[in-house]
């Protein structure tokens, strides 16, 4: 659980620093993990850390889809 919490902080930080969105919406998390290369450069390039980051992102995406959001949904 702590690792997912840490990954969520990383996801938010990377989104704020590297995302190109006018507004923060749940739809940002659809389409699979983003900012992998930035994560490797700025956080960790270990295989374990990257896989954990991707797993957390996929769990967020799964939860958001369970709420009825899709790639065509406007936040």
Secondary structure by P-SEA (a helix, b strand, c coil): caaaaaaaaaaaaaaaccccccccccccccccccaaaaaaacccccaaaaaaaaaaaaaaaaaaaaacccccccc
